[in-house]
Amino acid sequence: MKKVITYGTYDLLHQGHLNLLRRAKALGDYLIVGVTTDNFDIERGKLNVRNNVMERIKAVVDTGLADQIIIEEYVGQKIDDIQKYGVDIFAIGSDWEGKFDYLKEYCEVVYLPRTEGVSSTQLREESMPTIKLGIIGTGSIAERMVLESKYVSGVELTAVLNPNISEAKIFAEKYGIENVYDNIEEFSKAVSAAYVASPHLTHYCYTKYLLQQGKHVLNELPFTLAENEAKELFDLAYAQKLILMDAIKTAYSPAFRHLITLVKSGLIGDVVDVEAAQSTLEPTPRKLDASMAGGGMTEDADFSLLPIMMLLGDNYNSISFVSKMKNGVDIYTRCMMTYHNATASFKIGLGIKTEGDLVISGTKGYLYVPAPWWKPSYFEVRFEDATKNKKYFYSYEGEGLRYELQEFVSNIFYGRSQNRHLPHQLTVSMAKVQEIYKSGEHRIIIE
């Protein structure tokens, strides 16, 4: 029996896919079709895939052409699959001509003619309405978002807002943004969605107004500094049938998403401790400005709370803080949390340096992410028997903001009320932690 294998994303399955599968099927007696996972697609730079992996698998099954379907998860898997399944022919579209010649060592390689005039990219672009995105704020994170947005389809940057109109004009001219505003009322009329990257204390008011005006919002961290404010905003978004997202870029990165999946699958057993750390020796002046809600907790705590709450939840039994203060802001904070069956801790430094890694300890092993863990491109699962250790490598493109923006665009297009990668309730719980810290409750100050 002659076995043929082919691979693809099969997003928005179309006639071109059907033609290629039929041609591959005709090459042998048994066709194996590899469908890429969502994480692998993102890792390869496919940021606008519409259908998730289960939907794409079903679409291939429904063609009736595949004798067997497998999942493609990592670079180099094709060689493993060819050897594992005893494949005779590897078939792929002619647009990949020459790219897979290295597989000729293992089997015959055939490049099949593509169907001209149709592609998933074309279908996505034709079916996706352009989102007119405005940016509130002109700081460094806003500048990075402008650059990252170029990698996400379906987004047009149309407006920028800064109460200081001269700064807004400089920003707009630098990045070719047409509309410039110094008030939220006029700004909201020019956009269908907004990225709020303004000073911390303005997040709540800007986001609330935009939601009231029927605009989707991607809100930079800290989402808010009070639990009731965060809950109110999500309730408002739900009532208005709008997308509201917490812009913690780490939550949407390929490596972190897979990391969470692996740990929740029980790979390292029951989680008993999560430790995270983040620090910088050169914080910007704004981060040390008490009048702008600067400080380690407001700047970085949400990053560290992300893996803790994703893995252990928000039903902790106790929480306490130890902080070193300077000019009214915490330049170093260590937080301890206890759960009924686990512990967690994180430490944050501004002008104080520590190892910025993430360690997740379990009853079977542990998972280690080296610094800077919040921009993950690699992690390792380690066991008592070192021969079972495994390393995982991923792409982390640019500043990582493209991942959160792509998810924002996807949620708008599909009308997903709940964030797939960061549940709204956890964002509310993170705001509660900020509120507890701000109140001084359970906090010790050291000199």
Disulfide bonds with the S-S distance in Angstrom:
none
